[in-house]
Amino acid sequence: MVRIGGSSLFLALLVPVLFALGTASGQVTAFATIDIDTSITIPVNPNFSGFNTRDDSPVEYWDYRFNTMAVALNAGWLRYPGGTNSDVFDWQSGQAVSSWVAEFANTNQGPGLANNEEIIAGKGGARFIDAANRANFLGAGLIVCVNGFTDTPASAGAFAAWAKANGIRVAVWELSNEPYLFPTFFANGADYIAQMKPYRDAIKAADPGAMVSIFFADPSHSTIAHPSAWDTSVVSVADKWWDAVTYHQYPAESTGDIDQWMADENAALVNKTNLNVTGYLASLNPPGTRYVVSEFEPSSNTSPSMTDGTVYGGVYCAEYIMRMSTEPAVLYVGANQIDNDSGIQRANDDAQKVAADGSAGTPIDTLSLDFGFYYDAQAESIGIVNGVVNHAVTSNQTTVTGGDTVAATSIGQIPALYALAYTNAVGGVSVIITNKSATTHQVTIRMNGSMAPGPLPLQFVTSADPSAADSPTTPAAVTPQTAMSGNPITVGPYSVVRADLTSPPIVAVVSSANPRSTALAPSQTATVRASGLAIRELVAPERMLLSPLDGANIEVTDSAGKSRKAAIQYPTQSWHPAACFQYPNATGFLMPAGLAPGAATLKVKRGGTTILTAAFNVEAVSPGLYSANCNGAGVAAAVAERKGPTGTDRLPVFECGDRVAESCLSTPIDLGTSSGPVTLSLFGTGIRGASSVQAFVAGQSVPVLAFGAEGEYEGLDRVDISLPSSLAGSGEVSVYLEANDEVSNMVTVNLK
C-alpha cells in the first residue's frame, strides 16, 4: 500500500428543505374508524413510486434550485428521457435529431416534437450521465425508455453497455413510448413485438440481467369483454420474450363541473387501479407477469383539466399509488411529471427563450435563468405518500368503517375515505388516509384491536376547495402542514393525511461518503443517523445528535463478540469527512480498527445506559467516494494536478455557490494541453483495506497510481488516478472504484 500525504478541501453545507407548518381545521360532520392488522401483510416493491420526467424541460438536470426542492417529493425513481420526446431522441448526443423529428411531421405530435428539439438544443442537450446524477442526488432509481422508433437495436445495446460500464443501474428498459399511437411505425401490436425483439436482444447481450418491458395500451377504455385491439394483437405472439409490461393511465377527459370530474375519477380509482391488474391485465397475460405504470394522471391532458394540478388531483394521485401498492405484480408507478403538474412548476417558463437559443445554435446554461420554482398542489400530496410507500416493506390489512360517501360514475356511492397502513424496515407503522369529500371526519385509529396511543405526528394537505391550486401569483396557496394529535384525529376536507402510529428509534449506520452503503469497513468514517423517538430521547432538534459533553459515546461489537469504542468526529475549519452528514439528526464517527467481518452491533450509550442500537455488517472494504455536495452524488470532492516542466499546477474540479445548499457543480478539467499529464486525487473512505483498486472514468479503466490512508484526517482515504488525454472533450463523466471487487458509489468530473 502506498501512503499518501495530507490535503484540504472546502465543501458547501447542506441546508435542509422544510415544509411550512400549520394545523387542519373544520367542523366535524362524520365519524369513522380505521382498523389495522399488522399480521396480515402484502409486500411492497422497493422504490415503488416515482416520476416521469421530460427532456425538453428548459431546466438543467443539475439545477440545484430544482433538485433541492425535489428532495421533498421522495421520488423512488425517475424516467429518462421522458415520454413522446424519446421517440426522436439520440441518447449518445443527448439531442433530438432533426431527421427523426421529420418522420413525425404528419402526426399530431409533429409540431410539438419540432419545438421540443429546439428547447433541448437550447439548453445544450439532455445527457444520460446528468440524468443519472440527478437520480443519485435524489436517492432514486432510473427507468429508461428506449427509442425504438428512429434509433437502432445496436444503439440500444450500446446504451445498456454504457450504463453498465459506468456503474449506472437501470431498473427497467422500456421499448418505444406509447407505440400504439403511431400506426405508421407499428401496424399493430404483433408488428411492434416483432420489431422490438432485436432491441431486447441487444440490451440483453450487453446486460443479461436487464429487465426489458413492452407496452400495452392505456387500459382506461378496455375491459375483459372488450380488450383493446392493440393488446389482443400483442398477446397473440407465441414467443412472449419480455420481462414486464408497461402501460400509461390517463382517464378520459370529463365534461361538466368539478363534481362531475371528481365522480368520473373516483370511479377510475375503484375500477382502473389494482382491480385493473388482477382483472383485465391478468386475463391477457401469463401468471407471474410484472407491470410498470410509468405515467399516470387524474385525466388525459387532451384539453384543459379541472383536476390536474389541484388538491383533488393530489388526493387522486395519492390514492392511486396506495391502491396499486397492494398488488405485488406491480413493480413501479409514476406520476406525470416531476417538472409539471405532479412536481415543481415554473412561474417564469422561459421555454421559448431557450428554444430560440437552440434554433440560433447558441445554447445557454439555463441555471442563469430565474424560473421562479414552486411546488404544485398535486405534488405536495404525492410527496407525503411517497415518504411512506418508498420506505415500506409491507402494507397492512386496513379497514375503514363509517364516514361519508362520494359519487362514483356508473358505480353509485363509494366511501369518501380510503386508508392503508405500511410498515417500514425497522418496524415503524404509518397510515395514509385520503378524503375525497368536502366533509371533515373524526377518525379513530385502532391497531391490532387497540387504540393507537397518541400523540400522533401528522403530515397533511387539505382544502375545502377541491380545485385549489398553487400558481405563479399564489405559489403557496396550498402547503403541506404538520401537527401532533391525540387519537381520534381530524381528517380535513379533500385531504391526504399521514399519521405515524409507532415511531421506534430508527437508527441507520451508513458510510459518510456513500449514504446508500450500509456495509462498513474498519477504520472508515461512518455516520449514525436517527429519527423519531431517538431524536427526542437524545437532544433538542437544533443540536447535533451526539456530544461527549452530554456523556454520550458509541460502542461497536463485532461478530467475534469483541466491543470497541468508536471516536465521534466533528467538522473542523478545514474540510473533514465528518462534515458529511453532520447535521441535527446525524453524527460522524470513526469505525474502530481490527473489527472481525460479519454482523455487528452499534450501541449509543449515555452514562453507561444504552439508549440506541443498530445492526450493520462489517466488511474488509466498503469503498465510498465523497462528492463535493456531501451526498454521495454529483461532482467528486477531488483535486486535479498537472505536472509540467516548471512545476505542478492545481486545477479546479468543482465550484460551489456562496453558502447555497448542495450547489457544487463541476469545473472543466483541461486534458487537451501538451504541458503534462493530469492526476486526479479522489477522496473517500473504506478503501485502505483493499489489496487491489481499479478506477473507471467514463466507463474506461484508468491507471491507479496510489491508494491508501490520506494521512491528515482519520478515516479519510485517497486514491490517485491518471486521466488519459484520450478522454479530452468527454464532458461530464462518471467516476467510480472497484476495491476488492466491491463497487463504490458513482461521482463525476468534467473533462475538457
NORUR-V496109 format. One record per residue. RES is the residue in three letters. OMEGA is omega in whole degrees, 0 to 359 (NA if undefined). BURIAL is b if it has 16 or more other C-alpha atoms within 10 Angstrom, else e. Layout:
BEGIN
res:RES omega:OMEGA burial:BURIAL
res:RES omega:OMEGA burial:BURIAL
END
This chain:
BEGIN
res:MET omega:179 burial:e
res:VAL omega:178 burial:e
res:ARG omega:187 burial:e
res:ILE omega:181 burial:b
res:GLY omega:188 burial:e
res:GLY omega:177 burial:e
res:SER omega:178 burial:e
res:SER omega:179 burial:e
res:LEU omega:175 burial:e
res:PHE omega:178 burial:e
res:LEU omega:175 burial:b
res:ALA omega:178 burial:b
res:LEU omega:178 burial:b
res:LEU omega:172 burial:b
res:VAL omega:185 burial:e
res:PRO omega:176 burial:e
res:VAL omega:181 burial:e
res:LEU omega:173 burial:e
res:PHE omega:170 burial:e
res:ALA omega:184 burial:e
res:LEU omega:176 burial:e
res:GLY omega:179 burial:e
res:THR omega:177 burial:b
res:ALA omega:177 burial:b
res:SER omega:177 burial:e
res:GLY omega:180 burial:e
res:GLN omega:181 burial:e
res:VAL omega:179 burial:e
res:THR omega:178 burial:e
res:ALA omega:182 burial:e
res:PHE omega:180 burial:b
res:ALA omega:177 burial:b
res:THR omega:175 burial:b
res:ILE omega:177 burial:b
res:ASP omega:183 burial:b
res:ILE omega:176 burial:b
res:ASP omega:184 burial:b
res:THR omega:177 burial:b
res:SER omega:178 burial:e
res:ILE omega:190 burial:e
res:THR omega:172 burial:b
res:ILE omega:180 burial:b
res:PRO omega:177 burial:b
res:VAL omega:181 burial:b
res:ASN omega:182 burial:b
res:PRO omega:178 burial:b
res:ASN omega:192 burial:b
res:PHE omega:190 burial:b
res:SER omega:181 burial:b
res:GLY omega:186 burial:b
res:PHE omega:162 burial:b
res:ASN omega:176 burial:b
res:THR omega:178 burial:b
res:ARG omega:181 burial:b
res:ASP omega:181 burial:b
res:ASP omega:170 burial:b
res:SER omega:178 burial:b
res:PRO omega:182 burial:b
res:VAL omega:178 burial:b
res:GLU omega:177 burial:b
res:TYR omega:184 burial:b
res:TRP omega:181 burial:b
res:ASP omega:185 burial:b
res:TYR omega:177 burial:b
res:ARG omega:177 burial:b
res:PHE omega:187 burial:b
res:ASN omega:179 burial:b
res:THR omega:175 burial:b
res:MET omega:184 burial:b
res:ALA omega:178 burial:b
res:VAL omega:184 burial:b
res:ALA omega:180 burial:b
res:LEU omega:172 burial:b
res:ASN omega:183 burial:b
res:ALA omega:173 burial:b
res:GLY omega:179 burial:b
res:TRP omega:175 burial:b
res:LEU omega:181 burial:b
res:ARG omega:179 burial:b
res:TYR omega:352 burial:b
res:PRO omega:180 burial:b
res:GLY omega:186 burial:b
res:GLY omega:187 burial:b
res:THR omega:181 burial:b
res:ASN omega:179 burial:b
res:SER omega:182 burial:b
res:ASP omega:181 burial:b
res:VAL omega:190 burial:b
res:PHE omega:176 burial:b
res:ASP omega:184 burial:b
res:TRP omega:184 burial:b
res:GLN omega:178 burial:e
res:SER omega:185 burial:e
res:GLY omega:184 burial:b
res:GLN omega:165 burial:b
res:ALA omega:186 burial:b
res:VAL omega:186 burial:b
res:SER omega:182 burial:e
res:SER omega:177 burial:e
res:TRP omega:176 burial:b
res:VAL omega:182 burial:b
res:ALA omega:180 burial:e
res:GLU omega:179 burial:e
res:PHE omega:187 burial:b
res:ALA omega:184 burial:e
res:ASN omega:176 burial:e
res:THR omega:180 burial:e
res:ASN omega:178 burial:e
res:GLN omega:186 burial:e
res:GLY omega:182 burial:e
res:PRO omega:180 burial:e
res:GLY omega:180 burial:e
res:LEU omega:179 burial:b
res:ALA omega:178 burial:b
res:ASN omega:181 burial:b
res:ASN omega:176 burial:b
res:GLU omega:181 burial:b
res:GLU omega:179 burial:b
res:ILE omega:180 burial:b
res:ILE omega:179 burial:b
res:ALA omega:183 burial:b
res:GLY omega:178 burial:b
res:LYS omega:175 burial:b
res:GLY omega:177 burial:b
res:GLY omega:181 burial:b
res:ALA omega:189 burial:b
res:ARG omega:182 burial:b
res:PHE omega:181 burial:b
res:ILE omega:180 burial:b
res:ASP omega:176 burial:b
res:ALA omega:177 burial:b
res:ALA omega:177 burial:b
res:ASN omega:180 burial:b
res:ARG omega:178 burial:b
res:ALA omega:178 burial:b
res:ASN omega:179 burial:b
res:PHE omega:183 burial:b
res:LEU omega:182 burial:b
res:GLY omega:186 burial:b
res:ALA omega:173 burial:b
res:GLY omega:182 burial:b
res:LEU omega:166 burial:b
res:ILE omega:184 burial:b
res:VAL omega:174 burial:b
res:CYS omega:184 burial:b
res:VAL omega:177 burial:b
res:ASN omega:176 burial:b
res:GLY omega:177 burial:b
res:PHE omega:190 burial:b
res:THR omega:175 burial:b
res:ASP omega:189 burial:b
res:THR omega:173 burial:e
res:PRO omega:180 burial:b
res:ALA omega:178 burial:e
res:SER omega:178 burial:b
res:ALA omega:177 burial:b
res:GLY omega:178 burial:b
res:ALA omega:178 burial:b
res:PHE omega:180 burial:b
res:ALA omega:179 burial:b
res:ALA omega:180 burial:b
res:TRP omega:179 burial:b
res:ALA omega:181 burial:b
res:LYS omega:181 burial:b
res:ALA omega:182 burial:b
res:ASN omega:176 burial:b
res:GLY omega:181 burial:b
res:ILE omega:182 burial:b
res:ARG omega:178 burial:e
res:VAL omega:183 burial:b
res:ALA omega:183 burial:b
res:VAL omega:171 burial:b
res:TRP omega:178 burial:b
res:GLU omega:183 burial:b
res:LEU omega:171 burial:b
res:SER omega:183 burial:b
res:ASN omega:175 burial:b
res:GLU omega:184 burial:b
res:PRO omega:182 burial:b
res:TYR omega:179 burial:b
res:LEU omega:189 burial:e
res:PHE omega:181 burial:e
res:PRO omega:177 burial:e
res:THR omega:177 burial:e
res:PHE omega:183 burial:b
res:PHE omega:186 burial:b
res:ALA omega:180 burial:e
res:ASN omega:183 burial:b
res:GLY omega:180 burial:b
res:ALA omega:177 burial:b
res:ASP omega:177 burial:e
res:TYR omega:181 burial:b
res:ILE omega:179 burial:b
res:ALA omega:181 burial:e
res:GLN omega:183 burial:b
res:MET omega:183 burial:b
res:LYS omega:177 burial:b
res:PRO omega:177 burial:b
res:TYR omega:178 burial:b
res:ARG omega:182 burial:b
res:ASP omega:180 burial:b
res:ALA omega:179 burial:b
res:ILE omega:181 burial:b
res:LYS omega:177 burial:b
res:ALA omega:179 burial:e
res:ALA omega:182 burial:b
res:ASP omega:184 burial:b
res:PRO omega:180 burial:e
res:GLY omega:183 burial:e
res:ALA omega:173 burial:b
res:MET omega:184 burial:b
res:VAL omega:186 burial:b
res:SER omega:174 burial:b
res:ILE omega:187 burial:b
res:PHE omega:161 burial:b
res:PHE omega:177 burial:b
res:ALA omega:174 burial:b
res:ASP omega:185 burial:b
res:PRO omega:186 burial:b
res:SER omega:183 burial:b
res:HIS omega:185 burial:e
res:SER omega:176 burial:b
res:THR omega:177 burial:e
res:ILE omega:180 burial:e
res:ALA omega:183 burial:e
res:HIS omega:178 burial:e
res:PRO omega:179 burial:b
res:SER omega:179 burial:b
res:ALA omega:179 burial:e
res:TRP omega:183 burial:b
res:ASP omega:179 burial:b
res:THR omega:179 burial:b
res:SER omega:179 burial:b
res:VAL omega:186 burial:b
res:VAL omega:176 burial:b
res:SER omega:181 burial:e
res:VAL omega:184 burial:e
res:ALA omega:183 burial:e
res:ASP omega:180 burial:e
res:LYS omega:191 burial:e
res:TRP omega:187 burial:e
res:TRP omega:180 burial:b
res:ASP omega:183 burial:b
res:ALA omega:177 burial:b
res:VAL omega:173 burial:b
res:THR omega:168 burial:b
res:TYR omega:176 burial:b
res:HIS omega:185 burial:b
res:GLN omega:177 burial:b
res:TYR omega:178 burial:b
res:PRO omega:182 burial:b
res:ALA omega:175 burial:b
res:GLU omega:178 burial:b
res:SER omega:172 burial:b
res:THR omega:178 burial:e
res:GLY omega:186 burial:e
res:ASP omega:183 burial:e
res:ILE omega:179 burial:b
res:ASP omega:178 burial:e
res:GLN omega:177 burial:b
res:TRP omega:181 burial:b
res:MET omega:178 burial:b
res:ALA omega:178 burial:b
res:ASP omega:184 burial:b
res:GLU omega:171 burial:b
res:ASN omega:178 burial:b
res:ALA omega:178 burial:b
res:ALA omega:178 burial:b
res:LEU omega:181 burial:b
res:VAL omega:190 burial:b
res:ASN omega:192 burial:e
res:LYS omega:177 burial:b
res:THR omega:182 burial:b
res:ASN omega:178 burial:b
res:LEU omega:175 burial:b
res:ASN omega:179 burial:b
res:VAL omega:184 burial:b
res:THR omega:179 burial:e
res:GLY omega:186 burial:e
res:TYR omega:184 burial:b
res:LEU omega:179 burial:b
res:ALA omega:180 burial:b
res:SER omega:184 burial:e
res:LEU omega:188 burial:b
res:ASN omega:179 burial:e
res:PRO omega:177 burial:e
res:PRO omega:180 burial:e
res:GLY omega:178 burial:e
res:THR omega:178 burial:e
res:ARG omega:189 burial:b
res:TYR omega:177 burial:b
res:VAL omega:173 burial:b
res:VAL omega:186 burial:b
res:SER omega:171 burial:b
res:GLU omega:167 burial:b
res:PHE omega:175 burial:b
res:GLU omega:180 burial:b
res:PRO omega:181 burial:b
res:SER omega:196 burial:b
res:SER omega:178 burial:b
res:ASN omega:178 burial:e
res:THR omega:175 burial:e
res:SER omega:181 burial:e
res:PRO omega:184 burial:e
res:SER omega:176 burial:b
res:MET omega:185 burial:b
res:THR omega:180 burial:b
res:ASP omega:177 burial:b
res:GLY omega:183 burial:b
res:THR omega:174 burial:b
res:VAL omega:177 burial:b
res:TYR omega:177 burial:b
res:GLY omega:177 burial:b
res:GLY omega:177 burial:b
res:VAL omega:179 burial:b
res:TYR omega:183 burial:b
res:CYS omega:179 burial:b
res:ALA omega:181 burial:b
res:GLU omega:176 burial:b
res:TYR omega:181 burial:b
res:ILE omega:181 burial:b
res:MET omega:180 burial:b
res:ARG omega:181 burial:b
res:MET omega:181 burial:b
res:SER omega:179 burial:b
res:THR omega:181 burial:b
res:GLU omega:184 burial:b
res:PRO omega:180 burial:b
res:ALA omega:180 burial:b
res:VAL omega:182 burial:b
res:LEU omega:186 burial:b
res:TYR omega:167 burial:b
res:VAL omega:183 burial:b
res:GLY omega:178 burial:b
res:ALA omega:181 burial:b
res:ASN omega:2 burial:b
res:GLN omega:180 burial:b
res:ILE omega:178 burial:b
res:ASP omega:179 burial:b
res:ASN omega:186 burial:b
res:ASP omega:184 burial:b
res:SER omega:183 burial:b
res:GLY omega:187 burial:b
res:ILE omega:182 burial:b
res:GLN omega:179 burial:b
res:ARG omega:175 burial:b
res:ALA omega:178 burial:b
res:ASN omega:189 burial:e
res:ASP omega:179 burial:b
res:ASP omega:181 burial:b
res:ALA omega:182 burial:b
res:GLN omega:173 burial:e
res:LYS omega:179 burial:e
res:VAL omega:177 burial:b
res:ALA omega:178 burial:b
res:ALA omega:176 burial:b
res:ASP omega:178 burial:b
res:GLY omega:179 burial:b
res:SER omega:180 burial:b
res:ALA omega:180 burial:e
res:GLY omega:180 burial:e
res:THR omega:182 burial:e
res:PRO omega:180 burial:b
res:ILE omega:169 burial:e
res:ASP omega:187 burial:e
res:THR omega:171 burial:b
res:LEU omega:179 burial:b
res:SER omega:183 burial:e
res:LEU omega:177 burial:e
res:ASP omega:184 burial:e
res:PHE omega:182 burial:b
res:GLY omega:184 burial:e
res:PHE omega:171 burial:b
res:TYR omega:180 burial:b
res:TYR omega:171 burial:b
res:ASP omega:182 burial:b
res:ALA omega:179 burial:b
res:GLN omega:182 burial:b
res:ALA omega:184 burial:b
res:GLU omega:175 burial:b
res:SER omega:178 burial:b
res:ILE omega:179 burial:b
res:GLY omega:179 burial:b
res:ILE omega:182 burial:b
res:VAL omega:179 burial:b
res:ASN omega:180 burial:b
res:GLY omega:176 burial:b
res:VAL omega:188 burial:b
res:VAL omega:185 burial:b
res:ASN omega:174 burial:b
res:HIS omega:184 burial:b
res:ALA omega:172 burial:b
res:VAL omega:179 burial:b
res:THR omega:161 burial:b
res:SER omega:183 burial:b
res:ASN omega:178 burial:b
res:GLN omega:185 burial:b
res:THR omega:183 burial:b
res:THR omega:177 burial:e
res:VAL omega:178 burial:b
res:THR omega:178 burial:e
res:GLY omega:180 burial:e
res:GLY omega:182 burial:b
res:ASP omega:175 burial:b
res:THR omega:177 burial:b
res:VAL omega:181 burial:b
res:ALA omega:174 burial:b
res:ALA omega:188 burial:b
res:THR omega:178 burial:b
res:SER omega:177 burial:e
res:ILE omega:186 burial:e
res:GLY omega:179 burial:e
res:GLN omega:176 burial:e
res:ILE omega:179 burial:b
res:PRO omega:177 burial:b
res:ALA omega:182 burial:b
res:LEU omega:169 burial:b
res:TYR omega:183 burial:b
res:ALA omega:176 burial:b
res:LEU omega:179 burial:b
res:ALA omega:181 burial:b
res:TYR omega:174 burial:b
res:THR omega:179 burial:b
res:ASN omega:190 burial:b
res:ALA omega:181 burial:e
res:VAL omega:174 burial:b
res:GLY omega:177 burial:e
res:GLY omega:181 burial:b
res:VAL omega:176 burial:b
res:SER omega:175 burial:b
res:VAL omega:174 burial:b
res:ILE omega:181 burial:b
res:ILE omega:172 burial:b
res:THR omega:178 burial:b
res:ASN omega:184 burial:b
res:LYS omega:185 burial:b
res:SER omega:175 burial:b
res:ALA omega:185 burial:b
res:THR omega:172 burial:b
res:THR omega:183 burial:b
res:HIS omega:165 burial:b
res:GLN omega:189 burial:b
res:VAL omega:174 burial:b
res:THR omega:182 burial:b
res:ILE omega:177 burial:b
res:ARG omega:179 burial:b
res:MET omega:181 burial:b
res:ASN omega:174 burial:e
res:GLY omega:182 burial:e
res:SER omega:176 burial:e
res:MET omega:174 burial:e
res:ALA omega:184 burial:b
res:PRO omega:175 burial:e
res:GLY omega:357 burial:e
res:PRO omega:183 burial:e
res:LEU omega:173 burial:b
res:PRO omega:180 burial:b
res:LEU omega:169 burial:b
res:GLN omega:188 burial:b
res:PHE omega:168 burial:b
res:VAL omega:180 burial:b
res:THR omega:175 burial:b
res:SER omega:175 burial:b
res:ALA omega:181 burial:b
res:ASP omega:182 burial:e
res:PRO omega:181 burial:b
res:SER omega:179 burial:b
res:ALA omega:184 burial:b
res:ALA omega:171 burial:b
res:ASP omega:183 burial:b
res:SER omega:178 burial:b
res:PRO omega:181 burial:e
res:THR omega:177 burial:e
res:THR omega:187 burial:e
res:PRO omega:179 burial:b
res:ALA omega:179 burial:b
res:ALA omega:177 burial:e
res:VAL omega:180 burial:b
res:THR omega:173 burial:b
res:PRO omega:180 burial:b
res:GLN omega:176 burial:b
res:THR omega:179 burial:b
res:ALA omega:168 burial:e
res:MET omega:186 burial:e
res:SER omega:166 burial:e
res:GLY omega:178 burial:e
res:ASN omega:17 burial:b
res:PRO omega:176 burial:b
res:ILE omega:176 burial:b
res:THR omega:177 burial:b
res:VAL omega:186 burial:b
res:GLY omega:179 burial:b
res:PRO omega:178 burial:b
res:TYR omega:190 burial:b
res:SER omega:167 burial:b
res:VAL omega:186 burial:b
res:VAL omega:170 burial:b
res:ARG omega:174 burial:b
res:ALA omega:177 burial:b
res:ASP omega:187 burial:b
res:LEU omega:175 burial:b
res:THR omega:181 burial:b
res:SER omega:177 burial:b
res:PRO omega:177 burial:e
res:PRO omega:182 burial:b
res:ILE omega:183 burial:b
res:VAL omega:175 burial:b
res:ALA omega:176 burial:b
res:VAL omega:187 burial:b
res:VAL omega:172 burial:b
res:SER omega:178 burial:b
res:SER omega:178 burial:b
res:ALA omega:184 burial:b
res:ASN omega:186 burial:b
res:PRO omega:178 burial:b
res:ARG omega:179 burial:b
res:SER omega:180 burial:b
res:THR omega:172 burial:b
res:ALA omega:185 burial:b
res:LEU omega:181 burial:b
res:ALA omega:175 burial:b
res:PRO omega:175 burial:b
res:SER omega:176 burial:b
res:GLN omega:176 burial:b
res:THR omega:182 burial:b
res:ALA omega:181 burial:b
res:THR omega:171 burial:b
res:VAL omega:181 burial:b
res:ARG omega:181 burial:b
res:ALA omega:177 burial:b
res:SER omega:178 burial:e
res:GLY omega:183 burial:b
res:LEU omega:182 burial:e
res:ALA omega:182 burial:b
res:ILE omega:182 burial:b
res:ARG omega:179 burial:e
res:GLU omega:190 burial:e
res:LEU omega:188 burial:b
res:VAL omega:172 burial:b
res:ALA omega:187 burial:e
res:PRO omega:185 burial:e
res:GLU omega:181 burial:e
res:ARG omega:178 burial:e
res:MET omega:194 burial:b
res:LEU omega:188 burial:b
res:LEU omega:174 burial:b
res:SER omega:176 burial:b
res:PRO omega:178 burial:e
res:LEU omega:176 burial:e
res:ASP omega:183 burial:e
res:GLY omega:182 burial:e
res:ALA omega:175 burial:b
res:ASN omega:182 burial:b
res:ILE omega:179 burial:b
res:GLU omega:180 burial:b
res:VAL omega:176 burial:b
res:THR omega:185 burial:b
res:ASP omega:185 burial:b
res:SER omega:177 burial:e
res:ALA omega:179 burial:e
res:GLY omega:181 burial:e
res:LYS omega:181 burial:e
res:SER omega:179 burial:b
res:ARG omega:174 burial:b
res:LYS omega:177 burial:e
res:ALA omega:183 burial:b
res:ALA omega:175 burial:b
res:ILE omega:183 burial:b
res:GLN omega:182 burial:b
res:TYR omega:174 burial:e
res:PRO omega:174 burial:e
res:THR omega:180 burial:e
res:GLN omega:171 burial:e
res:SER omega:187 burial:e
res:TRP omega:178 burial:b
res:HIS omega:181 burial:b
res:PRO omega:178 burial:b
res:ALA omega:177 burial:b
res:ALA omega:177 burial:b
res:CYS omega:181 burial:b
res:PHE omega:173 burial:b
res:GLN omega:185 burial:b
res:TYR omega:187 burial:b
res:PRO omega:183 burial:b
res:ASN omega:185 burial:b
res:ALA omega:180 burial:b
res:THR omega:176 burial:b
res:GLY omega:175 burial:b
res:PHE omega:182 burial:b
res:LEU omega:176 burial:b
res:MET omega:179 burial:b
res:PRO omega:174 burial:b
res:ALA omega:172 burial:e
res:GLY omega:180 burial:e
res:LEU omega:176 burial:b
res:ALA omega:179 burial:b
res:PRO omega:178 burial:b
res:GLY omega:183 burial:e
res:ALA omega:181 burial:b
res:ALA omega:179 burial:b
res:THR omega:174 burial:b
res:LEU omega:176 burial:b
res:LYS omega:171 burial:b
res:VAL omega:184 burial:b
res:LYS omega:170 burial:b
res:ARG omega:180 burial:b
res:GLY omega:180 burial:e
res:GLY omega:181 burial:e
res:THR omega:178 burial:e
res:THR omega:181 burial:e
res:ILE omega:177 burial:e
res:LEU omega:173 burial:b
res:THR omega:176 burial:b
res:ALA omega:178 burial:b
res:ALA omega:177 burial:e
res:PHE omega:180 burial:b
res:ASN omega:174 burial:b
res:VAL omega:176 burial:b
res:GLU omega:183 burial:b
res:ALA omega:177 burial:b
res:VAL omega:175 burial:b
res:SER omega:190 burial:b
res:PRO omega:175 burial:b
res:GLY omega:178 burial:b
res:LEU omega:177 burial:b
res:TYR omega:171 burial:b
res:SER omega:181 burial:b
res:ALA omega:179 burial:b
res:ASN omega:173 burial:b
res:CYS omega:180 burial:b
res:ASN omega:178 burial:b
res:GLY omega:182 burial:b
res:ALA omega:178 burial:b
res:GLY omega:188 burial:b
res:VAL omega:183 burial:b
res:ALA omega:167 burial:b
res:ALA omega:190 burial:b
res:ALA omega:176 burial:b
res:VAL omega:177 burial:b
res:ALA omega:180 burial:b
res:GLU omega:174 burial:b
res:ARG omega:178 burial:b
res:LYS omega:181 burial:e
res:GLY omega:183 burial:e
res:PRO omega:182 burial:e
res:THR omega:179 burial:e
res:GLY omega:184 burial:e
res:THR omega:177 burial:e
res:ASP omega:175 burial:e
res:ARG omega:182 burial:e
res:LEU omega:179 burial:b
res:PRO omega:179 burial:e
res:VAL omega:181 burial:b
res:PHE omega:177 burial:b
res:GLU omega:183 burial:b
res:CYS omega:174 burial:b
res:GLY omega:182 burial:e
res:ASP omega:178 burial:e
res:ARG omega:178 burial:e
res:VAL omega:186 burial:e
res:ALA omega:171 burial:b
res:GLU omega:184 burial:b
res:SER omega:184 burial:b
res:CYS omega:179 burial:b
res:LEU omega:184 burial:b
res:SER omega:172 burial:b
res:THR omega:183 burial:b
res:PRO omega:175 burial:b
res:ILE omega:185 burial:b
res:ASP omega:176 burial:b
res:LEU omega:189 burial:b
res:GLY omega:181 burial:b
res:THR omega:180 burial:e
res:SER omega:186 burial:e
res:SER omega:176 burial:e
res:GLY omega:181 burial:e
res:PRO omega:180 burial:b
res:VAL omega:175 burial:b
res:THR omega:178 burial:b
res:LEU omega:177 burial:b
res:SER omega:179 burial:b
res:LEU omega:179 burial:b
res:PHE omega:183 burial:b
res:GLY omega:177 burial:b
res:THR omega:181 burial:b
res:GLY omega:186 burial:b
res:ILE omega:192 burial:b
res:ARG omega:181 burial:b
res:GLY omega:183 burial:b
res:ALA omega:173 burial:b
res:SER omega:178 burial:e
res:SER omega:178 burial:e
res:VAL omega:172 burial:b
res:GLN omega:178 burial:b
res:ALA omega:181 burial:b
res:PHE omega:178 burial:b
res:VAL omega:183 burial:b
res:ALA omega:179 burial:b
res:GLY omega:182 burial:b
res:GLN omega:175 burial:e
res:SER omega:180 burial:e
res:VAL omega:183 burial:e
res:PRO omega:172 burial:b
res:VAL omega:184 burial:b
res:LEU omega:181 burial:e
res:ALA omega:173 burial:b
res:PHE omega:179 burial:b
res:GLY omega:179 burial:b
res:ALA omega:182 burial:b
res:GLU omega:171 burial:b
res:GLY omega:181 burial:e
res:GLU omega:182 burial:e
res:TYR omega:178 burial:b
res:GLU omega:178 burial:b
res:GLY omega:183 burial:b
res:LEU omega:176 burial:b
res:ASP omega:180 burial:b
res:ARG omega:177 burial:b
res:VAL omega:178 burial:b
res:ASP omega:179 burial:b
res:ILE omega:177 burial:b
res:SER omega:179 burial:b
res:LEU omega:182 burial:b
res:PRO omega:179 burial:e
res:SER omega:179 burial:b
res:SER omega:179 burial:e
res:LEU omega:180 burial:b
res:ALA omega:179 burial:b
res:GLY omega:183 burial:e
res:SER omega:183 burial:e
res:GLY omega:180 burial:b
res:GLU omega:183 burial:b
res:VAL omega:179 burial:b
res:SER omega:174 burial:b
res:VAL omega:174 burial:b
res:TYR omega:183 burial:b
res:LEU omega:164 burial:b
res:GLU omega:179 burial:b
res:ALA omega:187 burial:b
res:ASN omega:179 burial:b
res:ASP omega:173 burial:e
res:GLU omega:187 burial:b
res:VAL omega:178 burial:b
res:SER omega:168 burial:b
res:ASN omega:180 burial:b
res:MET omega:169 burial:b
res:VAL omega:183 burial:b
res:THR omega:166 burial:b
res:VAL omega:181 burial:b
res:ASN omega:185 burial:b
res:LEU omega:182 burial:b
res:LYS omega:NA burial:b
END
